[in-house]
């Protein structure tokens, strides 16, 4: 379960990579701090995490830097970073639960992105993220299989802080 939560957090962070271009980064809907709203989120298979992750997205000269902070099942702080640009190529994850975790991002439209989380170049979980029209809520629908081979059907809701 911890790996599923970590993958969800990292894929959620990766979702935020795709919303920016060099010319409009500072005004992109994804820039800022997001907090996972556990009351509005569902995790299948469960159980639901006890602490929602915080995602911070900052523009950089070449793209974005995304930090995902939370807690492990044992209560220990966790931190992962995704640094990348929106080019559809795999972006490495620093601090992930596996050294071979990457995410490939595809922009669908102005508010919708698709992210494929991969381990050792093998797709694991696909996430489709939609930012609300008012820019205050992001809903991420995740499907696929986790590292244990279990079907993943998560709906993760994050509120902009």
C-alpha positions in Angstrom: 0.0 0.0 0.0 2.8 2.4 0.8 4.2 2.0 -2.7 0.8 2.8 -4.2 0.5 5.9 -2.1 4.0 7.0 -3.1 3.2 6.3 -6.7 0.0 8.3 -6.4 1.8 11.2 -4.9 4.6 11.1 -7.5 2.2 10.8 -10.4 0.2 13.6 -9.0 3.4 15.7 -8.9 4.2 14.6 -12.4 0.8 15.7 -13.5 1.8 19.2 -12.6 4.9 19.1 -14.8 2.9 19.5 -18.0 0.9 22.6 -17.4 3.6 25.1 -18.0 5.5 26.5 -20.9 8.5 28.7 -20.6 6.5 31.8 -21.7 3.6 31.3 -19.3 5.0 29.4 -16.4 4.3 31.9 -13.6 0.6 32.2 -14.6 -0.1 28.5 -15.3 -2.9 26.9 -13.3 -0.5 24.2 -11.9 2.0 26.7 -10.3 1.6 26.9 -6.5 0.9 24.7 -3.6 -1.7 21.9 -3.6 -3.0 19.8 -0.7 -4.6 16.4 -1.3 -8.1 16.4 0.2 -8.5 13.0 1.8 -12.2 13.4 2.5 -12.9 13.9 -1.2 -10.4 11.3 -2.4 -10.9 7.5 -2.9 -8.2 4.9 -3.1 -8.8 1.4 -4.5 -7.2 -0.7 -3.3 -7.1 1.0 0.0 -6.6 1.8 2.7 -6.7 5.6 2.3 -3.6 7.5 3.5 -3.9 9.1 6.9 -2.1 12.3 5.8 -2.6 14.1 2.6 0.4 15.0 0.5 1.5 18.6 -0.2 2.7 19.4 -3.7 4.7 22.5 -4.4 5.2 23.5 -8.0 7.7 26.2 -8.9 8.7 27.5 -12.3 12.3 27.2 -13.4 14.1 28.6 -16.4 13.7 25.4 -18.3 10.4 24.0 -16.8 9.2 23.3 -13.4 10.4 21.9 -10.1 7.8 19.8 -8.2 8.2 18.8 -4.6 5.9 16.2 -3.0 5.9 16.0 0.8 4.0 13.5 2.9 4.4 10.8 5.5 5.1 7.1 5.2 2.9 4.4 6.7 5.3 4.4 9.6 4.9 8.2 10.1 8.3 9.2 8.7 8.5 12.3 6.5 8.8 11.6 2.8 10.1 13.9 0.0 10.3 13.4 -3.7 11.2 15.8 -6.5 10.4 15.9 -10.2 12.3 18.3 -12.4 11.3 18.5 -16.0 9.8 20.2 -19.0 6.7 19.4 -20.9 8.1 17.3 -23.8 6.3 13.9 -23.4 9.6 12.2 -22.5 10.2 10.3 -19.3 11.3 12.5 -16.4 13.2 10.8 -13.5 11.9 11.1 -10.0 14.3 11.9 -7.2 13.4 10.5 -3.8 10.9 8.0 -5.2 10.4 4.6 -3.6 12.3 3.0 -6.5 15.4 4.3 -8.3 13.9 3.5 -11.7 10.7 5.5 -11.4 9.9 7.9 -14.2 6.8 9.8 -15.5 5.9 10.7 -19.1 3.5 13.6 -19.4 1.1 14.4 -22.3 -1.0 17.6 -22.5 -4.6 16.9 -23.6 -5.9 20.4 -23.5 -5.5 23.6 -21.4 -6.8 21.9 -18.2 -6.3 18.2 -18.8 -3.1 16.2 -18.7 -2.3 12.5 -18.9 0.7 11.0 -17.1 2.1 7.5 -17.3 4.1 6.4 -14.3 6.7 3.8 -15.2 9.1 1.6 -13.3 12.0 0.2 -15.4 10.3 1.7 -18.5 7.2 -0.5 -17.8 3.9 1.5 -17.5 2.3 1.1 -14.1 -0.3 3.7 -13.4 -1.9 6.2 -15.8 -3.3 9.4 -14.4 -5.6 11.8 -16.0 -5.7 15.2 -14.2 -8.3 17.9 -14.7 -7.9 21.4 -13.2 -11.3 23.0 -12.5 -12.4 26.1 -14.5 -11.8 28.3 -11.4 -8.3 26.8 -11.0 -8.9 25.9 -7.3 -9.3 22.1 -7.6 -7.5 19.3 -9.4 -9.1 15.9 -9.8 -6.7 13.0 -10.8 -8.2 9.7 -11.9 -5.7 6.9 -11.8 -6.0 3.5 -13.4 -3.6 0.6 -14.0 -1.7 -1.9 -11.8 0.5 -1.3 -8.9 3.8 -3.0 -8.3 1.9 -5.9 -6.6 -0.2 -6.5 -9.7 -3.3 -5.1 -8.0 -5.8 -3.0 -10.1 -5.6 0.7 -9.2 -8.7 2.9 -9.4 -8.0 6.1 -7.5 -9.7 9.4 -7.6 -7.5 12.0 -5.9 -8.7 15.5 -5.3 -6.3 18.3 -4.5 -7.1 21.8 -3.4 -4.9 24.8 -4.3 -3.5 26.5 -1.2 
